[in-house]
């Protein structure tokens, strides 16, 4: 695998991502909009610091939007149109293509984290000593959601993948403890939310940013499980052609 070819493909992936308006809406517009909107209204009036509650959840949402929705939908259509098959036969190789996609996701996420942190600070949020552990948790979340995105992209037809990825995004947005506390959900939905990947990511990031020494073991175990099992499932069942 040639590093120059991988970096070139990563730049191509990044340019294509930036040019897709719907991708920018999901990866930038929705997370930023939710952060600003919910920090200005009274739905979190019972939370001591609404912005401190929102920032970790929005960081989790950003990872979900990029690693699952944007990556998964783009890869699904590349598979549908035969792009993956053609690229896999070039000197870049399939491993190189996956490496380039990984670099693209990490680059976008770095920009998202920077933007969300800056907006959070402007809204009154302050940095904490837990920022480095939070970055590690976001990387775990990236593995989990990228695995889900690639699993959907590699097993479903492009149109079905588009619908399922967007539908799953909405479900996890509402059940992820992102814009409001999980304890506002009915008991059954709380139990479901705690084993889905969004809530464990949001809650662990929120925990380390609030109290760096405190990491909820149950949520961490669930996040690690998703970070391991989702990529393994994607590797096992991904088909390079429809």
C-alpha positions, 0 to 999 in steps of 0.5 A: 500500500503506497502512502502517496496514493492513500493520501491522494485518495484521502484528499479526493474523498475530502473534496467530494465530502465537502462538495456534497451539500447534504453531507455538510448539513448532516455533519455540520449544520444539524449538530451546530444547530442543535447545540445553539438551539437547545442552549437558548431555550428552556427545555434544559432548565432543570439542568445545572449547566445546559451548555456543559450538558449539550457539548458532549452530546453534540460531539457524539452526534458529530461522530455519528453523522460523519462515521455512520451517515456520511461515510455509509451513504457515500460508500453505499452509492460508490458500491452501487455505481461500481466505483469500489470495484474499479478502485479495488483493482487499481494500485491503490488496493482495497486496503488503501481505499479503506485507509483513505476513507478512515483519514477522511473521516478523522479529518472531518471529525477533527474539524467538527470537534474544533467547531463545536468546542469553539461554539460551546466556549462562546456559549459559556462552556469551559474546558476541563481536564477530561478533554484527552480521555474524551478524544479517546472515547470519540475515537472508540465511537468512530470505530463503532459508527463507522462499522455500522455505516460500512455494514449497512453500505456493504449489505444493502442496496444504495436506496435502502442504505440511504433510508436505513442510515437516515432513519437510524440517525434519527432514532439514535438522535432521540434515544442518545441522551444528546439534547435532553437527559435519558431519564426523561424517556419512558423506562423501556426506551431508557433500557433500549437507549443504554445498549445502543451506541449513541447513549454510551458514547454521549454519556461516557464523554459527558462523564469524563468532561465533567469528572475526569476520574469518573467513567461509568463502567456499564456505558463504557462496556457497551461502547467498547462492545460496539467498537469491536463488534460493528467493524467485525460484522462489517468486515465479515459481511461487506460485499464490494458489489451489489 
